[in-house]
Amino acid sequence: GSVDALLLNAWDITERKQAYEELRENEEKYRLIAENANDMISRTTAEGIRTYVSSVCRTLLGYEPEEMIGRHSSELIHPEDIEGAQQAWALLRESLNASTFVCRMRHKSGEYKWFEVVSKAIHDPETSRIKEYVAVSRDISQRKQMDLILAEQERLRYELEKEQELNEVKSNLMRTI
């Protein structure tokens, strides 16, 4: 019973371990960014079903991420804004560029907040088909409120100018009489 030969197989897995570690570090970095951003980051399937929503959705919309995952991205959009969102999604399907649209989204409390949504389609490099969408949504409710205030101020300024012009014409008319 002596051993005449010994066969050993060895594989160098250094590159594989390094690639795995880099991937883990990159995932950690992106998760840190997504979970600490003030904007809501989401991923949806090509059919519009959410697969990921960053935790800031709690602050912005009152939902837990788990409540939003698995649901269609249009569910929270105000009925009057659906058509505009559908147009933006149609443009997104036809373009390699990001698409931006503004819509109202329903907060868990039932109130609607204004959001600017920037979406980009992610294509499969082999088939060029859309694999998923990535969207960054920002609460612009305060900006919209300021826009309304400014528009009202502009309207009032215009009315005041017209009233002043009318008073001037009236004064001139009185002088000629």
C-alpha positions in Angstrom: 0.0 0.0 0.0 2.3 2.8 -1.0 1.2 5.8 -3.0 2.9 5.9 -6.4 1.3 9.1 -7.6 -0.7 12.0 -6.3 -2.9 14.2 -8.5 -3.7 17.6 -7.3 -5.9 20.1 -9.0 -5.7 23.8 -8.0 -7.5 26.8 -9.4 -6.5 30.4 -8.8 -9.7 32.1 -7.7 -8.0 35.4 -6.8 -9.6 37.3 -9.7 -13.0 35.8 -9.0 -12.7 36.9 -5.3 -11.5 40.3 -6.3 -14.4 40.8 -8.8 -16.9 39.6 -6.1 -15.4 42.0 -3.6 -15.6 44.9 -6.1 -19.2 44.1 -6.9 -20.1 44.0 -3.2 -18.4 47.3 -2.6 -20.2 48.9 -5.6 -23.5 47.6 -4.4 -22.8 49.1 -0.9 -21.9 52.5 -2.4 -25.0 52.7 -4.6 -27.3 51.6 -1.7 -25.7 54.2 0.5 -26.4 56.9 -2.2 -29.9 55.7 -2.9 -30.9 55.4 0.8 -29.5 58.8 1.7 -30.7 60.9 -1.3 -33.5 63.4 -0.9 -35.0 62.2 -4.1 -36.9 58.9 -4.4 -35.1 56.4 -6.7 -37.1 53.6 -8.1 -36.7 50.7 -10.6 -39.5 49.2 -12.5 -39.9 46.3 -15.0 -40.4 47.0 -18.6 -44.2 46.6 -17.8 -44.0 49.3 -15.1 -44.0 47.2 -12.0 -41.8 48.5 -9.2 -38.9 46.3 -8.2 -37.1 48.8 -6.0 -38.0 52.0 -4.2 -35.5 53.9 -2.0 -36.4 54.4 1.7 -37.0 58.2 1.2 -40.5 57.2 0.0 -41.4 57.1 3.7 -40.7 60.8 4.0 -42.0 61.9 0.5 -45.1 59.7 0.2 -45.7 58.1 3.6 -45.3 54.5 2.3 -42.9 51.8 3.2 -40.8 50.6 0.3 -42.4 47.2 0.6 -45.8 48.8 0.1 -44.7 50.2 -3.3 -42.7 47.2 -4.6 -44.7 44.9 -6.8 -47.3 47.6 -7.7 -47.6 49.5 -11.0 -45.9 52.8 -11.1 -49.0 54.6 -12.3 -51.1 53.7 -9.3 -50.2 56.8 -7.3 -50.4 59.3 -10.2 -53.3 61.7 -10.1 -56.0 60.7 -12.7 -55.6 64.1 -14.5 -51.9 63.5 -14.9 -52.0 59.9 -16.3 -52.2 61.0 -19.9 -49.1 63.2 -19.6 -47.2 60.3 -17.8 -48.2 57.9 -20.6 -46.9 60.3 -23.2 -43.6 60.6 -21.3 -43.3 56.8 -21.1 -44.0 56.5 -24.8 -41.2 58.9 -25.6 -39.0 57.0 -23.2 -39.6 53.7 -25.1 -38.6 55.4 -28.4 -35.5 57.2 -27.1 -32.2 56.5 -25.5 -32.5 59.7 -23.6 -34.0 60.4 -20.2 -37.5 61.7 -20.1 -38.8 64.3 -17.6 -42.4 64.9 -16.6 -44.3 66.6 -13.8 -47.2 64.9 -12.1 -49.1 64.7 -8.8 -48.6 61.6 -6.7 -50.9 60.5 -4.0 -49.5 60.5 -0.5 -50.6 57.7 1.9 -52.7 60.4 3.7 -54.7 60.9 0.5 -53.3 64.3 -0.4 -51.5 64.9 -3.7 -48.0 66.2 -3.9 -46.3 67.5 -7.1 -43.3 65.6 -8.4 -40.8 66.0 -11.1 -39.9 62.5 -12.4 -36.8 61.9 -14.5 -36.8 58.4 -16.0 -34.4 56.4 -18.2 -34.9 53.1 -19.9 -32.2 50.5 -19.4 -31.7 48.4 -22.5 -30.3 44.8 -22.8 -27.0 45.3 -24.6 -27.6 42.1 -26.6 -31.2 42.5 -27.7 -31.6 46.3 -27.3 -34.9 45.5 -25.6 -35.9 47.5 -22.5 -35.0 45.5 -19.4 -36.1 48.1 -16.8 -36.7 51.7 -16.1 -34.9 53.8 -13.4 -36.6 56.9 -12.1 -35.6 59.7 -9.8 -38.6 61.6 -8.4 -38.3 64.9 -6.6 -41.0 66.6 -4.5 -41.6 70.0 -6.2 -44.8 70.9 -4.2 -43.2 74.0 -2.7 -42.0 75.1 -6.2 -45.5 74.6 -7.6 -47.0 76.6 -4.7 -44.5 79.4 -5.4 -45.4 79.4 -9.1 -49.0 79.8 -8.2 -48.3 82.7 -5.9 -46.1 84.4 -8.5 -48.8 83.9 -11.2 -51.4 85.4 -8.9 -49.1 88.4 -8.1 -48.5 88.9 -11.9 -52.3 88.8 -12.4 -52.8 91.3 -9.7 -50.0 93.6 -11.0 -51.6 93.5 -14.5 -55.0 94.4 -13.1 -53.5 97.2 -11.1 -51.8 98.6 -14.2 -55.0 98.4 -16.2 -56.9 100.2 -13.4 -54.2 102.9 -13.3 -54.5 103.4 -17.0 -58.2 103.6 -16.8 -58.0 106.2 -14.0 -55.6 108.2 -16.1 -57.9 108.1 -19.1 -60.8 109.1 -16.8 -58.8 112.0 -15.4 -57.9 113.2 -18.9 -61.5 113.0 -20.0 -62.6 115.0 -16.9 -60.1 117.7 -17.7 -61.4 118.1 -21.3 -65.0 118.5 -20.1 
